[in-house]
Amino acid sequence: MNLGVFISGVVIVVAIYAIQTLSLNLKFGETGLIDLGLVGYFAVGAYAFALVTVPPPGATDNYAIGLGWPLWAGFLIAPVVAGIFSLLVGLPALRLRGDYLAIATYAFAEVVRAIFTNETKLANGVVGFTNLRQPWRDSFESGVRYQYFFMGLVLVVLLLLFLGLKRFRLGPFGRSIRSIRENEPVALSVGKDVVRMKLKSFVLGGVLAGLSACFYVTFQSLIVPRSFVPEMTWMVWIALTIGGTGNYLGAIVGTTVLVGAQEATRLIPSSPSTAPAIAASRLLIMGIILILIIRFRPRGILPERPWIDRSPVPAGGSVPQAVPSAAEVAEVAAKQGRSTDTIVD
Amino acid sequence: MLECRSVSKFFGGIKAVQDCSLEVPEHSIVGLIGPNGAGKTTLFNVIAGVFPPTAGEVHFKGEKITGLETWRIVDRGVARTFQHPSGFPQMTVMENLLVAPLGQTGDGVLHGFWRGGTVRAQEREIHEKAMRLLDSIGLMKYRNELVVNLSAGDARLVELIRQLMLDPSILLLDEPAAGINPALTGYLLALLRKLRAEGLTILAIDHNLGFIMELCDHIYVLAQGRVISQGTPDEVSGDPKVIEAYLGKSA
């Protein structure tokens, strides 16, 4: 096997998953929402992309919708559809807290998979779609070159999302959603419309999952319902835990470590007799990494870092504004029969 | 300014607050005292909109605020502090303050990515205000410290100035002096008076009777969910019913 092809393939898979981990970091790392239905928004995005771009059904086809639109339309529409689906899930589910939210989101994702599996008319059922088109594929003669190009494309998108989210984190909205994570009653007490803000974060997370799904579908060039199993959700959660909850760079690093380690097992020469053991070792690796991280670096490889205000302290230091004068304090303290000695800083 | 009209709150069979009426005039400092379980915090939660009353109404500036969502009540100028000043523990003191101000344009999701002039100007303004408040209570040195690492007294001061960032018309203080050392109590007292002189109205709960008597113009005494006495600090502290509620009946 060509090592360059192998590595670029791993990088693409890592980047696609990393977009999902960024999305989870927004939802859980920043907003504190326990979402166990990640694969659901991903699946909805993936199918939206497929249905927008596959050709209209012919006489022998089973599926009902195929718009046959250009790929760029798929890349625009799929994230929006995933966002709308997130909104529909979020409207009822985000009124629940903690583990109840977790159960509800998990259930929604399972419903999605059941629908795409069983509604043959909708999207070809278990058969799904194969031989899907890939963007700018015709401009490249060899598949290898195209894969390198595709890797570059995904990495650029990942980089832009990373920079955007990092900026996002330091702004007023990022601050507010973190306050909701930290203490919901107090966030309410400073006038935050908590449910609405959670919903915004949730929908934005869904849009990112939908975007990630577009790349997934085009890279695989096929889509079947059995890809969208809960294991995909766990992968993303484990990647974020390894990398560092609340840190976008950590999300990417965690995904790289986890997916990279798993994919590296494919380099082990395998025979039909050892192949099952090697496949099983991927789960083993995931478990071992997770245990080591939780034991030795419980906050992840790159823990969340608080924002540090580096603005200069106004000259003169302390010109108290609302502060009572020493005399006032002394007067009050004297009335209470207490000494003021300890007030002095 | 703030008025509770026959407010009752029952939790199942427990009558936490029964038929309480009280009034907080503008620019006054009103106290709410009573033994443990008297219903003080429950009444606070009803006023702040954490849960609706079983019966009765709360009016603020002549408008009914019962039934409004918590954040809408805050929006109208009613701010409250919490008994446990945990704030936003894993955020810095500065961030705790910056979260608070009302009407932040940047709270919209798109402003997260693109911050125009309005947002930047607002950010500058609230940052200046936070610096001023931190300076005024002498906590500038802790502005980049996580709130979870603060001492109880400092955390309580941060709790207070975080709510001052809201520019409230009335501040509900839930045990502002609890866990604060005596010297700081005197400081807090002077600070609250200063705030009142600047136009703030205050409704305070506290167990520290010395503190509350010193602070307030008018006091309501709650016991077993009912208002059993009210008046100036002197009137209340001489009332046999109050002494009985705190110390039990004399033989």
Contacts between the chains, C-beta under 8 A, distances in Angstrom:
chain1	res1	chain2	res2	distance
A	164	B	113	5.5
A	167	B	112	7.5
A	167	B	113	6.4
A	168	B	112	3.9
A	168	B	113	5.9
A	171	B	106	5.6
A	171	B	111	6.4
A	171	B	112	4.8
A	171	B	113	7.9
A	171	B	115	6.0
A	171	B	119	7.6
A	172	B	98	7.8
A	172	B	104	4.9
A	172	B	105	7.7
A	172	B	106	2.9
A	172	B	107	5.5
A	172	B	111	6.7
A	172	B	112	7.8
A	172	B	119	6.8
A	172	B	122	7.8
A	172	B	123	6.9
A	173	B	106	6.1
A	173	B	107	5.6
A	173	B	108	6.8
A	173	B	109	5.7
A	173	B	111	6.2
A	173	B	112	4.1
A	174	B	112	6.0
A	175	B	91	7.8
A	175	B	95	5.9
A	175	B	98	6.1
A	175	B	99	5.3
A	176	B	99	6.0
A	176	B	104	7.7
A	176	B	107	5.4
A	178	B	88	7.2
A	178	B	91	6.2
A	178	B	95	7.7
A	179	B	88	4.9
A	179	B	91	6.8
A	179	B	95	8.0
A	179	B	96	7.9
A	179	B	99	4.5
A	182	B	87	7.8
A	182	B	88	3.7
A	182	B	89	5.9
A	182	B	90	5.8
A	182	B	91	5.9
A	183	B	86	6.2
A	183	B	87	6.7
A	183	B	88	5.4
A	183	B	89	7.1
A	185	B	50	7.3
A	185	B	82	7.3
A	186	B	82	6.6
A	186	B	86	7.4
A	186	B	87	6.2
A	186	B	88	6.4
A	187	B	88	7.7
A	187	B	99	7.5
A	188	B	50	7.8
A	188	B	70	4.3
A	188	B	71	5.9
A	188	B	74	7.6
A	189	B	48	6.9
A	189	B	70	7.0
A	189	B	74	6.4
A	189	B	79	7.1
A	189	B	80	5.8
A	189	B	82	7.2
A	189	B	163	7.3
A	190	B	74	6.6
A	190	B	79	7.9
A	190	B	99	6.0
A	190	B	100	4.2
A	190	B	162	7.0
A	190	B	163	7.3
A	190	B	165	7.8
A	190	B	166	6.2
A	191	B	71	4.7
A	191	B	74	3.6
A	191	B	75	5.3
A	191	B	100	7.8
A	191	B	102	5.1
A	191	B	166	6.7
A	192	B	71	5.9
A	192	B	99	7.8
A	192	B	107	7.6
A	193	B	69	7.4
A	193	B	71	5.0
A	194	B	71	7.3
A	197	B	107	7.3
A	200	B	109	4.4
A	201	B	109	7.7
A	204	B	109	6.1
A	304	B	90	7.3
A	306	B	90	7.3
A	306	B	91	6.5
A	306	B	92	5.0
A	306	B	95	7.2
A	306	B	144	7.4
A	306	B	146	6.1
A	307	B	91	8.0
A	307	B	92	6.4
A	307	B	94	7.8
A	307	B	95	5.9
A	308	B	92	7.3
A	308	B	144	5.0
A	309	B	92	7.1
A	309	B	94	4.6
A	309	B	127	7.8
A	309	B	143	5.8
A	309	B	144	5.8
A	311	B	127	6.9
A	311	B	131	7.6
A	313	B	131	7.6
A	313	B	140	5.9
A	314	B	131	6.6
A	314	B	135	7.2
A	317	B	135	7.7
A	317	B	140	7.4
A	318	B	135	5.9
A	318	B	138	6.7
A	318	B	140	7.4
A	319	B	135	7.2
A	320	B	135	6.9
A	320	B	136	5.3
A	320	B	138	7.8
A	321	B	132	5.6
A	321	B	133	7.9
A	321	B	135	6.9
A	321	B	136	4.5
A	322	B	133	7.4
A	322	B	136	4.3
A	322	B	137	7.8
A	322	B	191	6.5
A	322	B	194	5.5
A	322	B	195	6.6
A	322	B	198	7.3
A	323	B	136	4.7
A	323	B	137	6.7
A	323	B	138	7.3
A	323	B	191	6.9
A	323	B	194	7.7
A	324	B	187	6.8
A	324	B	190	3.3
A	324	B	191	5.9
A	324	B	193	7.5
A	324	B	194	5.6
A	328	B	190	4.7
A	328	B	194	7.9
A	329	B	186	5.4
A	329	B	187	5.4
A	329	B	190	5.2
A	332	B	186	4.6
A	332	B	189	5.0
A	332	B	190	5.2
A	332	B	214	7.2
A	333	B	182	7.9
A	333	B	183	6.9
A	333	B	186	3.6
A	335	B	214	6.6
A	336	B	182	7.3
A	336	B	185	7.4
A	336	B	186	6.1
A	336	B	210	6.0
A	336	B	214	6.7
A	338	B	182	4.9
A	338	B	183	6.7
A	338	B	185	7.9
A	338	B	186	6.3
A	339	B	183	7.3
A	340	B	183	6.2
A	340	B	186	6.6
A	341	B	183	7.4
A	342	B	181	6.9
A	342	B	183	4.0
A	343	B	183	4.7
A	343	B	184	7.1
A	343	B	186	7.2
A	343	B	187	5.8
A	345	B	138	5.5
